[in-house]
């Protein structure tokens, strides 16, 4: 059910507790504290198109194996270098090296990236070693790009919740890579639209700590999409960085001493205001 003042998520001491959807949402708490269940409730009651980055295959929606996605590389070369770089844990010099290698090349496929790197001339031993290290990292994730046939744009036009099943991917880096390409693709999907106060779509990011620790590029993508109607629901067992929390509604499903919250119950936090939740629905 859709309410003007938000989605019903629980019962407080004296009244129901509603979660507004006017900003991004962080759901955090220890393992098995109800984070996934709450995320599913938000999806059901918001009645908005939803894409879930499903880390463990837990969400009961129409599933798309992450290996079926056709990952488009036709984006700005700087963005491409950053997304590949932070997904593969490249350092800043290596990301810049990759950018230099693909800067003037025609890059439409993953093999184009590999070929551009292979053809890039190097003159020092350190560059030879850096080039080999980047090529080795790229080879690890080659499978993600080679068999996809479902365009990302088609996933974004769904009217019913869809779960991108990351559990079928073998490597941690592959899951991070697909997650960041989905987030980047959504950014470019919305960026040219008029600014909107409406909630157009939800993106639920399961185990969000795995991408949030990837740096400022990820936070920028999340921050900017809010202006165009995309709401990101970050489901994480770690409290995110303060600058992200400032711009989000936060639900702590089960207090823990590391959160330094003066409450023994679940809580909704907005603008330094705490609303205790006696029972999550």
N, C-alpha and C positions, 0 to 999 in steps of 0.2 A: 504494500500500500504506500502511496506517495502522499506525504504531508508537506504543507507549506513550510513548516519549521523543521523538516528533516525526516530521517528514518528512525523508527522506533527500534532501540537496541536493548532496552532493559527497563527495570523498575527501580526507582530510587526509594528513599525513605518515605517520601510523601507523594510522589508523582511519577509518571512515566519519564524515561530519559530518551530524548531524541538527539540524533546525530545529524547536524546540518551538513549539506553537501556543497557549501559555498567555497570550500577550499579542499586541498588534498587531505588524505586521511592516513594516519599512522596507527596501526594496530600492533601493539607490542606486549610481550609477556613471556614467561618461561614456556618451555615445551609442554604440550598437552594442557594448556590453560584456556583453550577455546578460541584461539585466534582465527583458525580456518573456518570454524562454524560461524563466527561473527561476520567474517568476510562474505561468506555465502549468504547470510541473512541480508546484508547490505545490498548485494546484487539482486536478490529476490524482491526486496521491498522497494528498491529504487526504480525498478522497471525501466532500466536504461540499457541500451546495447553495451555489452561487456566483453572484453578480451582478458583472459586470465593467463598469466605466465605461470604454469603449474609445474613447480619444481619436482614434486614427488608423485604426480598423477592422482591427486586426492579430490579434485573438483568434479562433481557429477554432471558436467555439461558435455555438449557435443565436442569430441576431442579431435584435435589435429596433431598428428605426430610432427614434432618439430623438424624432422628430416624431410617432411613433405613441403615445407615452405620454400618458396622461390625467393631467395634473398637478393634484392636488387642492389647493385653497386653503383648505379648511375646517380651518385650524389657528389657534392663538392669534395674535391680531393683532400682537403684539410679534415673534413668530417670523417671521411673514409679512413684516413691515416690514424686519427684519434681513436675511432671505434675499434679498429683492428688492434691498435697498439695497447689500449687499456684492457681489452679483452684477453690479450696474450701476455700481459704483464711486461710489456716492453718499457724500458726507461725513456726519459725524454729525448736523449740523443738518438736512440733507435727509432722512435716515432718520427723524429724529424728526418732521419735518414730514409725511412720508408716513404715519407712525403716527397722527398727529393727524387726518389726512384720512380714514382708514379706520376709526378707533377705534369709532365708533358706527354705522357702515354695515353692512348685511348683505352680506357678501362671500363669494360662492360660485364666481364665475368671474373671469377676468382682466378682463373688461369691467366687472364690478362695481368693481374697483379703480380702473380708469380713470374710471368715472362718479363715484365717491366723491371722487377727486382733483379732477375737473372742477367738482363741486358745492361743494367746500370754499371758504368765503368767506375772502378775504384783504383786508388793510387797508393794507398798506404796499407800496412799490415793490419792496423786497427780497423780500417774500413772493411777489409777482407773478412776479418773475424766477425764484425758486426753484421755484414751481409749474410754470412753463413748462419749466424744465430737467428736472424729474422726468418730466413728461409726454412730453418728447422721448425720454428714455432708455427709458421704458416702451414707446413705440411701436416702438423698435428690435427688441424681443423678442416682439412680439405674436404672431408666427407660431408660436412654441413652444407657445402655449396654445390655439390655435384649431382644430387638427385631430386632437388626440389621442383615442384610443378604447380603449387598453389600460390598465385600472386598475393603478396601481402595486402594490397589494396582490396582484394576480394574479401579477406578476413575482416577488414575494418568496416565493411558495409553490412555486416550481419546484424539482424534485428534481435537475435536471441544470443544468450551467453555462449561463448566459445572458449575452450581451454586448449592452449598450445602446450602439448605434453612434452616437457623437457626431460622427463625421466628416461626416455628411450635413448638419449644421447649418452655416449660412453664417458666423455671427459667433462670435468668441471668447466674447463675453458670453453667448451662448445656450448654449454648451457648459458654461460655469461655472454658469449658472443651473440647467440640468438636473441637473448633478452635485450641486449643493447641495440641490436638492429631493429627489433620491434619498436622499442622506445623511440629510436631515431626516425623510423619510418612514420610513426604516429605524429611526431613533431612536424615533419615535412608535409604530412597529410593535412594538418590543421593550420600551419603557420600563415598561409595566404588567405585564410578566411577572416571575416570581420570578427572583432572582439565580441565575445558573447558572455552573458551572465547565466545562460541556460546550461544545464548539465547535458551535454551531447552524448558522452560515452564514459564508461569506467574502464580503467586498466588496473587489474589486480595483479600485483607483483608478489608472488609467494617467495618466501626466504629472501626478502629484499635486501638483507644485509650483504648478500653476495654481490650485488651491483652497486650499492650505496658506497661501499669502501673503495670504489674505482675512481673517485675524485670529482673535481668540480664540473667536468663535462656532463656527468650524469645528473647532478643537481640542477645544472642549467636547463637541461632538457625537461626535467620535471617542473621546475618553476615556470618556464615559458608556456607550457601547454595549458596551464590553468586559465590563461586569458581567453582561450578559444573554446572552452567548454569541455575539455578533457579533465577528468578527475582521476588521480592516481591513488590507489589504495595500497599502501605499503605494509605488507604482513611480515614482521621481523621479530626475531628473538633478541635483538640488540637495540638499545635506544639510539636512534639516529643522531646526527650532528645537530647542535643547537640552531644553526641557521635554517635547517630544514624544518625543525619543530616549530619555529616561530611562525611559519606560513602554513601550518597544518592543524587539523583537529586531531587530538591524540586520545586513543583509548588504550588504557593499560588493563589487560584482561585479568591479571593477577599480580598484586604488588610484590616487590622483592626489595630487599634492603639496598641493592645497588642502584635502584631508581631514586632513592632518597625522597620518597613520598610519604607524607604523614597521613597514611590511610592504611587500613587493613582490608579494604574492599576494592573491587574493580572501580575504575574512575574514568570519567571523560574530562579532558583538559582542553580549554580554549582560552587564549589570552590571559593566562595565569589564573583562570577561574577553575576550581575543581568541583565536579559534580559526582558524588559517589553513586555507584550502581550496586544496589543490594543483590540484584539477580539479573544476569545477562539472559536475554531471550534467545 
